[in-house]
Amino acid sequence: MRRAMQSLVMMGVLVARVAWAQCPGNVIEMADDAVNGADLAQVLSLWGPCAGCGVDLTGDGQVNGADVAIVLSNWGPCPAGLDSVEPASGSYRGGTTVYLYGERLLLTTAVAFGGVQAASFEVLTQSTIRAVTPAAPFGPTTITVTTAAGEARLKGAFEFEPPSVDAVSPSTVSVLGGAAITVFGRHLDEANGIRVGGVPCAGFVRVSPSEVRAIVPAGSPSTVDVQVEHPVASLVLGQSLTYGSGSVPAWAELVEAEPNPQVVTSAALRSAITATGLAWRVRDAGTQVEMLLVPPGTFVMGCSSGDGNCQSNESPAHQVTITSPFYLARRELTQDQWVAVMGYNPSDFGGWLYPGSGNRPVEKVSWDMAQQFMSATGMRLPTEAEWELACRAGTSTPTYLAGVQIGQLAWMGTNNGSPGAATWGTKQVGQLLPNALGLHDMLGNVWEWCQDRGGAYAAAPQTNPVGPATGGTRVLRGGNWFNIAPVVRCSVRFDTVPGDVDIIGAGVRPARTP
């Protein structure tokens, strides 16, 4: 029996042998992780010769006083040991649950990360502790476990991660703004905004610690930085978001993104259109009116240099700058397009007597009637300055096609047929030569209402002028099918009361803001 008991004890001692190096004298692994009376009793019970015996702490083949001395000199709790931590990183804000693995952890009284006490901890087994990290400065830190026997450390074992950003989606947005973007990253709990190209976004939302969203502002074609605003760190995704060209307004359907060189014949105008980032050719979704983009620009408004037909209200010629692009109907609004919205046709040249009348411009339209159409469709009339910028299309001559006979670009008194004939009066839109922007019938066919009140020009340069603030008339531009050539010019102006429905050939060409 004595020999059997010795064998069992020997097996237990061999299992415990790994621990002796860190806790000499702990010949029996007890639940209290300490060198105590149980270990001393075990040594005494095997007193005498004991070659290879586990309680032979000196290794001299004898269990004797020297072994007892080792037990007594190490009397008390055994020091803990730390081997690893999982996970090895977490947020600087704390709150990460980690597991510490080691040995002799039962008597743990404290757990700290870089000297900061854990938010909480729980000893699960003698080899495992579960802890929750505190808030701490960024970077790697040492984990310290304190027991009755002292401290065990893992140097640089856990990293407190700063907030960071990884990606933005989508990476291309419209120059018009309004798109929702999502920025992905880590530890974004305290993020409080997003900037795109330095401009604050609207509608910021924290979706999760790894995801924030906002609505981008309008921009110009370029690739810009995205910055997540954060109180403790600079979070920038450099050159990560592109304002793409060919953007289509929400009210429009794309027809052609880039300007067609065969239509927009000026390279400078094509470049200016592309620079806006907006699609060149679109269709208004509600009315199906085709519209072309007019880019911003600076021009001389009023009587063209050397034009001997100018009237007094066309002077003084003055510099005007339009700073924002706008869309303008490619052709004058037709009778069919008007009727589809308004339900009636005011035109003199409508009905079965006039072939193709549905595609002729609507006329006998007052300014007030035009406003009703615009209100129903979300469109607007162009300002007088916008109209002339679009009409001239980069030119400074009396008509927009210098050297071309007026009858090739405008329906007017000399090419409209004979009175009483089916060809008399207005003509179907878009048949004659367009200007360099691709706009047809800017001169002739029908007068076109503008938003402005009538009034004299000022000589000083102006930016985005909108006409006089007061006055009882509204402006028409471009001349009509009945006028003689001196009236059919880019700078000609005419104004009348907004309720006037008796003007021969007064129509509309809608505009829209992108």
C-alpha positions in Angstrom: 0.0 0.0 0.0 2.8 2.4 0.9 4.5 1.8 -2.5 1.2 2.5 -4.3 0.7 5.7 -2.4 4.2 6.8 -3.3 3.5 6.2 -7.0 0.4 8.3 -6.9 2.2 11.1 -5.2 5.1 10.9 -7.7 2.6 11.3 -10.6 1.1 14.4 -9.0 4.5 15.9 -8.4 5.5 15.3 -12.0 2.4 17.2 -13.2 3.3 20.0 -10.9 7.0 20.1 -12.0 6.4 22.8 -14.6 5.2 25.2 -11.9 8.3 24.6 -9.6 10.5 27.0 -11.6 8.2 29.9 -10.8 7.0 28.6 -7.4 9.7 26.4 -5.7 8.3 24.3 -3.0 4.8 24.1 -4.5 5.0 20.3 -4.9 1.2 19.9 -4.9 -0.9 22.2 -7.0 -3.6 23.2 -4.6 -6.6 25.5 -5.3 -5.0 28.2 -3.3 -1.8 28.5 -5.5 0.5 28.6 -2.4 3.4 26.9 -0.7 1.9 25.8 2.6 1.5 23.0 5.0 0.2 20.6 2.4 3.5 20.9 0.5 5.5 20.5 3.7 3.5 17.4 4.6 4.2 15.9 1.3 7.9 16.4 1.6 8.0 14.9 5.1 6.0 11.9 4.0 8.6 10.9 1.5 11.6 11.4 3.8 14.7 9.5 2.9 16.3 8.1 -0.3 14.1 9.0 -3.3 16.1 8.9 -6.5 14.1 10.8 -9.2 11.4 11.7 -6.7 9.4 14.8 -7.5 9.7 16.1 -4.0 13.5 15.9 -4.1 13.7 19.7 -4.7 17.6 19.8 -4.6 18.0 16.8 -6.9 20.5 15.0 -4.6 18.5 11.7 -4.5 17.4 12.4 -0.9 14.3 14.0 0.6 15.8 15.7 3.6 16.2 19.0 5.4 17.5 20.8 2.3 14.2 20.2 0.6 12.3 21.3 3.7 14.3 24.5 3.7 13.2 25.2 0.1 9.6 24.8 1.1 9.9 27.0 4.1 11.9 29.7 2.3 9.1 30.0 -0.4 6.3 29.7 2.1 3.2 31.7 1.0 1.3 32.5 -2.2 2.8 31.5 -5.5 3.5 34.3 -8.0 1.1 34.5 -11.0 2.3 34.3 -14.6 0.8 35.9 -17.7 1.2 34.4 -21.2 -1.1 36.1 -23.6 -4.2 38.3 -24.2 -7.0 38.0 -26.7 -7.9 40.3 -28.5 -4.6 42.2 -28.5 -6.2 45.6 -29.4 -9.3 47.7 -28.7 -10.7 51.2 -28.6 -8.9 54.0 -26.8 -12.3 54.7 -25.2 -12.2 51.4 -23.4 -15.0 48.9 -23.1 -13.2 46.0 -24.9 -13.7 42.6 -23.3 -10.4 40.7 -23.2 -9.2 37.3 -21.9 -5.9 37.0 -20.1 -4.3 33.6 -20.1 -1.6 32.5 -17.6 -1.2 30.5 -14.4 -1.9 30.8 -10.7 -4.4 33.6 -11.4 -7.0 32.6 -8.7 -5.8 35.1 -6.1 -5.9 38.1 -8.5 -6.9 41.3 -6.8 -6.4 43.8 -9.6 -5.9 44.1 -13.3 -4.4 47.2 -14.9 -3.7 48.5 -18.4 -0.8 50.9 -18.5 -1.3 51.7 -14.9 -5.1 52.3 -15.4 -7.3 49.9 -13.5 -9.6 47.7 -15.7 -13.2 48.8 -15.8 -14.0 45.3 -14.4 -12.5 41.9 -14.2 -13.5 38.3 -13.3 -11.3 35.3 -12.5 -12.8 32.4 -14.5 -10.2 29.7 -13.7 -6.7 29.6 -12.3 -5.5 30.2 -15.9 -8.1 32.7 -17.3 -9.3 36.2 -16.4 -11.9 38.1 -18.2 -11.5 41.9 -18.1 -13.0 45.0 -19.6 -10.5 47.6 -20.7 -10.5 51.2 -19.4 -10.2 54.4 -21.5 -6.5 55.1 -22.1 -4.1 56.9 -24.3 -3.4 55.6 -27.8 -0.7 53.0 -28.3 0.7 49.7 -26.9 0.5 49.2 -23.1 1.6 46.8 -20.4 -1.0 44.6 -18.7 -0.4 44.1 -15.0 -2.1 41.4 -12.8 -1.7 41.8 -9.1 -2.0 38.9 -6.7 -1.1 38.3 -3.1 2.3 37.2 -4.2 3.0 40.3 -6.3 2.6 41.4 -9.9 2.8 39.6 -13.3 3.2 41.7 -16.5 2.8 41.4 -20.2 4.8 44.3 -21.7 3.3 46.1 -24.7 0.8 43.3 -25.0 -2.4 45.3 -25.7 -2.8 48.3 -28.0 -5.3 51.1 -27.4 -6.3 52.0 -31.0 -7.1 55.6 -32.0 -10.1 56.4 -34.2 -9.4 55.8 -37.8 -11.0 56.0 -41.2 -10.5 53.4 -44.0 -12.8 54.2 -47.0 -15.7 56.2 -48.3 -18.6 55.0 -50.4 -19.6 55.9 -53.0 -16.3 57.4 -54.2 -17.9 59.4 -57.0 -20.8 61.9 -56.5 -22.7 64.5 -58.5 -21.4 68.1 -58.5 -25.0 69.0 -57.6 -24.5 67.5 -54.1 -27.3 65.8 -52.2 -25.8 62.3 -52.3 -25.4 60.3 -49.1 -21.9 59.1 -48.4 -20.8 56.5 -45.8 -17.3 56.6 -44.2 -16.0 53.4 -42.8 -13.4 53.2 -40.0 -12.8 52.2 -36.4 -13.8 53.7 -33.1 -15.9 56.5 -34.6 -18.2 56.7 -31.5 -17.3 60.3 -30.8 -17.2 61.6 -34.5 -19.4 64.7 -34.9 -19.3 65.6 -38.5 -17.9 65.1 -42.0 -16.3 67.6 -44.3 -15.9 67.2 -48.1 -13.2 69.3 -49.7 -13.3 71.4 -46.5 -17.0 72.1 -46.7 -19.3 70.7 -43.9 -21.8 68.1 -44.9 -25.4 68.1 -43.8 -27.4 65.3 -42.1 -24.5 63.7 -40.2 -25.4 60.4 -38.5 -23.4 57.9 -36.5 -24.6 54.6 -37.7 -22.2 52.5 -35.6 -18.6 52.7 -34.2 -17.4 51.8 -37.6 -19.7 53.7 -39.9 -20.8 57.3 -40.2 -22.9 59.0 -42.9 -23.7 62.5 -44.2 -25.1 64.4 -47.3 -22.4 65.9 -49.5 -22.6 69.6 -50.5 -22.4 70.7 -54.1 -19.0 71.0 -55.6 -17.1 71.3 -58.9 -15.4 68.5 -60.9 -12.4 67.5 -58.8 -11.1 64.9 -56.3 -11.2 66.1 -52.8 -10.4 65.0 -49.2 -13.0 63.6 -46.9 -12.5 64.5 -43.2 -14.4 63.0 -40.3 -14.5 65.5 -37.5 -13.4 64.0 -34.2 -12.5 65.6 -30.9 -9.3 63.6 -30.3 -7.8 62.9 -33.8 -7.5 64.2 -37.3 -9.2 61.6 -39.6 -8.6 62.4 -43.2 -9.1 60.3 -46.4 -6.9 62.2 -48.8 -8.2 62.7 -52.3 -10.8 60.0 -51.8 -14.0 61.5 -53.2 -14.6 62.6 -56.8 -17.1 65.1 -58.0 -17.7 63.5 -61.4 -18.6 65.2 -64.7 -21.9 64.6 -66.5 -24.0 64.9 -63.3 -27.7 64.9 -64.0 -30.1 67.0 -62.0 -32.8 65.2 -60.0 -35.6 66.7 -62.3 -33.9 65.5 -65.5 -33.2 62.5 -67.7 -29.8 62.2 -69.3 -29.7 62.5 -73.1 -26.0 63.2 -73.7 -23.4 63.8 -70.9 -20.6 65.5 -72.9 -21.0 68.3 -75.4 -21.1 67.1 -79.0 -18.4 69.0 -81.0 -20.6 69.0 -84.1 -23.3 70.9 -82.1 -21.3 72.9 -79.6 -18.9 74.2 -82.2 -16.8 76.3 -79.8 -13.9 74.5 -78.0 -14.0 77.1 -75.3 -17.7 76.5 -74.7 -17.2 72.8 -74.6 -14.5 73.2 -72.0 -16.7 75.6 -70.0 -19.6 73.1 -70.1 -17.4 70.2 -69.0 -15.9 72.3 -66.2 -19.3 72.6 -64.5 -19.4 68.8 -64.0 -23.0 68.8 -65.3 -24.5 66.8 -68.1 -24.7 68.9 -71.3 -28.0 67.6 -72.8 -30.9 66.5 -70.6 -34.7 66.2 -70.9 -37.0 67.6 -68.3 -38.7 64.5 -66.9 -42.0 66.2 -66.3 -42.5 68.0 -69.6 -40.0 66.1 -71.9 -38.6 69.5 -72.9 -35.0 69.0 -74.1 -32.6 71.4 -72.4 -29.0 72.3 -73.0 -26.5 73.5 -70.4 -25.4 77.1 -70.6 -22.1 77.5 -68.7 -21.2 80.6 -66.6 -19.5 83.4 -68.4 -18.7 87.0 -68.8 -19.8 89.0 -71.9 -20.7 92.5 -73.1 -24.4 92.9 -72.8 -26.2 95.4 -75.0 -25.5 97.0 -78.4 -22.8 95.1 -80.3 -19.8 97.1 -81.4 -20.3 98.6 -84.8 -24.1 97.7 -84.9 -25.8 100.7 -86.6 -29.3 99.4 -85.9 -29.2 99.6 -82.1 -32.0 101.5 -80.2 -31.5 103.6 -77.2 -32.6 100.9 -74.7 -29.8 98.7 -75.9 -27.1 101.0 -74.5 -24.9 101.5 -72.7 -23.2 98.3 -73.5 -21.8 96.9 -70.2 -19.9 93.9 -68.8 -22.0 91.2 -67.2 -20.9 88.1 -65.4 -23.2 85.0 -64.9 -21.6 82.9 -62.2 -23.7 79.8 -62.2 -24.6 77.4 -65.0 -28.3 76.9 -66.0 -30.3 74.8 -68.4 -32.2 76.4 -71.3 -34.7 74.8 -73.6 -33.0 73.8 -76.8 -36.0 75.0 -78.8 -38.9 77.3 -78.1 -41.7 75.7 -76.2 -44.1 74.1 -78.6 -47.9 74.1 -78.7 -48.1 70.4 -77.9 -45.8 70.9 -74.9 -47.9 73.8 -73.7 -51.2 72.0 -74.1 -49.9 68.9 -72.3 -49.5 71.0 -69.1 -52.0 73.8 -69.4 -54.8 72.0 -71.3 -55.6 74.7 -73.8 -53.8 76.3 -76.8 -53.7 80.2 -77.0 -51.9 80.2 -80.4 -53.0 82.0 -83.5 -51.1 79.4 -85.7 -52.7 76.3 -84.2 -55.1 73.7 -85.4 -55.6 71.8 -88.7 -55.2 75.0 -90.9 -51.5 75.0 -90.0 -49.5 71.9 -90.9 -47.4 70.6 -88.0 -48.9 73.2 -85.6 -48.2 71.0 -82.6 -44.5 71.5 -83.2 -44.7 75.2 -83.8 -44.0 77.5 -80.9 -46.8 78.3 -78.6 -47.7 82.1 -79.0 -50.1 84.7 -77.8 -48.7 83.9 -74.4 -48.6 86.7 -71.8 -45.9 86.9 -69.1 -48.6 86.1 -66.6 -49.6 83.0 -68.6 -45.9 82.0 -68.8 -45.6 82.2 -65.0 -48.5 79.8 -64.7 -46.8 77.3 -66.9 -43.5 77.7 -65.0 -45.3 77.2 -61.6 -46.9 74.0 -62.9 -43.7 72.5 -64.1 -40.9 73.7 -61.7 -39.3 75.6 -64.6 -38.6 79.3 -64.8 -38.0 82.1 -67.3 -34.4 83.1 -67.9 -33.2 86.5 -66.7 -32.6 88.9 -69.5 -28.8 88.6 -68.9 -29.0 84.8 -69.0 -31.0 85.0 -72.2 -28.4 87.2 -73.9 -25.5 85.1 -72.6 -27.1 82.0 -74.1 -28.1 83.8 -77.3 -24.6 85.2 -78.1 -23.0 81.9 -77.2 -19.5 83.4 -77.0 -20.0 85.9 -79.9 -20.1 89.7 -79.8 -21.7 90.3 -83.2 -25.3 91.5 -83.9 -26.4 87.9 -84.7 -24.8 84.8 -83.3 -23.6 83.5 -86.7 -21.4 86.2 -88.2 -21.3 86.1 -92.0 -24.4 83.9 -92.3 -27.5 85.3 -93.9 -30.1 86.1 -91.2 -32.7 83.9 -93.1 -30.5 80.8 -92.4 -30.8 81.2 -88.7 -34.0 83.1 -88.0 -37.6 83.0 -89.2 -38.5 86.7 -89.9 -40.4 88.9 -92.2 -38.5 88.1 -95.3 -38.6 84.3 -95.1 -42.0 83.4 -93.5 -44.1 83.0 -96.7 -47.0 85.0 -98.0 -50.0 86.2 -95.9 -52.8 83.7 -95.9 -50.6 80.8 -97.0 -50.1 77.7 -94.8 -46.5 78.8 -94.4 -47.4 82.2 -93.1 -46.5 83.0 -89.5 -44.5 80.8 -87.1 -42.6 77.8 -88.2 -41.9 74.4 -86.6 -39.1 74.8 -84.1 -35.5 73.7 -84.7 -35.3 73.9 -88.5 -32.7 76.6 -89.0 -29.1 76.8 -87.9 -28.4 76.8 -84.2 -25.9 79.0 -82.3 -22.6 77.7 -81.0 -24.3 76.2 -77.9 -26.8 74.2 -80.0 -29.8 76.5 -79.3 -32.3 76.9 -82.1 -34.5 80.0 -83.0 -32.9 82.3 -80.4 -33.7 85.0 -83.0 -36.9 85.2 -84.8 -40.0 82.9 -84.9 -41.5 84.2 -81.6 -40.4 86.8 -79.0 -39.3 85.1 -75.8 -40.3 86.3 -72.4 -37.6 87.0 -69.7 -38.1 87.3 -66.0 -36.9 90.9 -65.7 -38.9 94.1 -65.5 -38.3 96.6 -68.2 -35.8 99.4 -67.5 -32.7 101.2 -68.6 -29.2 99.6 -68.5 -26.5 100.8 -66.1 -23.0 101.4 -67.4 -21.2 99.7 -64.5 -20.2 96.0 -64.7 -22.8 93.7 -63.1 -22.8 90.2 -61.7 -26.0 88.1 -62.1 -28.3 91.0 -62.7 -32.0 90.5 -62.4 -33.3 93.8 -63.7 -35.1 96.6 -61.9 -36.7 96.0 -58.5 -39.9 97.9 -59.6 -41.7 98.6 -62.8 -44.9 97.7 -64.6 -43.5 95.9 -67.7 -41.7 92.7 -68.4 -39.0 92.1 -71.1 -39.1 90.1 -74.3 -36.1 89.2 -76.4 -35.1 87.9 -79.9 -37.7 89.2 -82.3 -40.3 87.2 -84.2 -41.5 85.9 -87.6 -43.1 89.2 -88.6 -40.1 91.5 -87.8 -37.7 93.0 -90.2 -34.0 92.1 -90.0 -32.9 95.2 -87.9 -35.2 93.9 -85.1 -33.9 90.3 -85.2 -30.6 90.8 -83.3 -29.0 89.6 -80.1 -29.3 92.9 -78.2 -32.8 93.9 -79.2 -35.2 94.5 -76.2 -38.9 95.0 -76.0 -41.1 95.3 -72.9 -44.8 95.4 -72.3 -47.2 94.8 -69.4 -47.2 91.3 -68.1 -50.9 90.6 -68.9 -50.5 91.5 -72.6 -51.9 88.7 -74.8 -52.1 90.7 -78.0 -48.4 90.7 -78.9 -47.8 89.2 -82.3 -45.7 86.1 -81.8 -44.9 86.2 -78.0 -43.8 82.8 -76.7 -41.5 81.2 -74.1 -38.2 79.3 -73.8 -38.1 77.7 -70.3 -35.0 77.6 -68.1 -34.1 75.5 -65.1 -31.6 75.7 -62.3 -29.6 72.5 -61.9 
